[in-house]
Amino acid sequence: MGHIRFLATAATVWTVATAAFAEVPAVAADITPVHGLVSRVMQGVGMPDLVVPPGASPHSHSMRPSEARALDQADLVFWVGPRLTPWLEGPIATLASDAKVIALLDAEATQQLMVRETVQFGQGHDDDHGGGHDDGHDEEHGDDHHDGHDEEHHDAHHDDEHASGHDADHGTETAHADEHEHSHEAGSLDPHAWLMAENGSAWLQVIAEALAAVDPENAPLYMRNAAEGQAEIATAAAEIATKLDAVAGKPFVVFHDAYQYFETGFGIQAAGAISLSDASDPSPARIAEIRATVQEMKVRCVLSEPQFNSGLVATVLDGTDAGTAIVDPLGVKLEPGPQFYPQLLASVGDAIAGCY
């Protein structure tokens, strides 16, 4: 193990006995939802580093030296994958070349959904992109893809593809914008998979197994933490489902199409999205179409996001009786740490339930 942290903790006598002098792996996570899940598994042992800080765009963040150092020192890197943060693939390949790298979106247990193609999300479109995503996952990626990504993440393909454009500053705020847009094209995989509670629960297990493999001395604690975290997610999901019962069947519009995993998990349906991607503004034609959707479907709720153009939401709302609420798929205002993930799910559920 290349880079080791030593941590003594007084959480419990059992933890002190098992972890006080144990070699604890250095771990990095890309975004706050992943960081929260890793923190829950590592609770009582250590704390992962966060590469993309709260409030920064996961699509175009320019890493600070401390964040680059976290990758350089990492034994394990957990990230959603290049479909969410294509700019991060190069730094991971160069800085974390000795680390075990796990793209959670490509984990075998992950339920996957494809990017929705139309402005209005109708029933026919759901038949193409809704349930049955496990089968689509197998067809799209296959077992060889999963094994190859985890075990051969730093192969020659990545070295060749990312040999340029990643200097000591690791890019600029606008780097790879076109690549991000490609990740949201019709027929591509929707990267916002953390917003499905079932995926969060599955990822806890993936994280625990990876940590146990590199740190077997603390394996029992990782597994116990993962199981407890799964129970916490289940409790939060049950509470969210109860709140959403009151708005079941009521159409709503989102700022950008980031919530279909949440919708699928809780059996609700957005009517459409103002923007396909959060990396660029929608066209006038798309604005006109979503306005028509709001009027035709008598949409009562339009969900905005704190970091994006509120004027676009006002344009869509103009002349309607629809209300609005702020929802954040990254939980910028939440405290990072072991309890972050269930709180994030609850915040999304509260925003939708309270919008009517």
Secondary structure as UniProt FT lines:
FT   STRAND          4..6
FT   HELIX           13..19
FT   TURN            20..21
FT   STRAND          23..25
FT   STRAND          27..29
FT   HELIX           32..42
FT   TURN            43..45
FT   STRAND          49..50
FT   TURN            54..55
FT   TURN            58..60
FT   HELIX           65..73
FT   STRAND          76..79
FT   TURN            82..84
FT   HELIX           86..88
FT   HELIX           89..95
FT   TURN            96..98
FT   STRAND          100..103
FT   HELIX           104..106
FT   TURN            108..109
FT   HELIX           123..129
FT   HELIX           133..151
FT   TURN            153..154
FT   HELIX           156..161
FT   TURN            168..169
FT   TURN            173..176
FT   HELIX           177..183
FT   TURN            186..187
FT   HELIX           193..195
FT   HELIX           197..214
FT   HELIX           216..218
FT   HELIX           219..244
FT   HELIX           245..247
FT   TURN            248..249
FT   STRAND          252..256
FT   HELIX           260..266
FT   STRAND          270..275
FT   TURN            278..279
FT   HELIX           284..296
FT   TURN            297..298
FT   STRAND          301..304
FT   TURN            306..307
FT   HELIX           310..317
FT   TURN            318..319
FT   STRAND          323..326
FT   TURN            329..330
FT   TURN            332..333
FT   TURN            338..339
FT   HELIX           340..353
FT   TURN            354..355
//
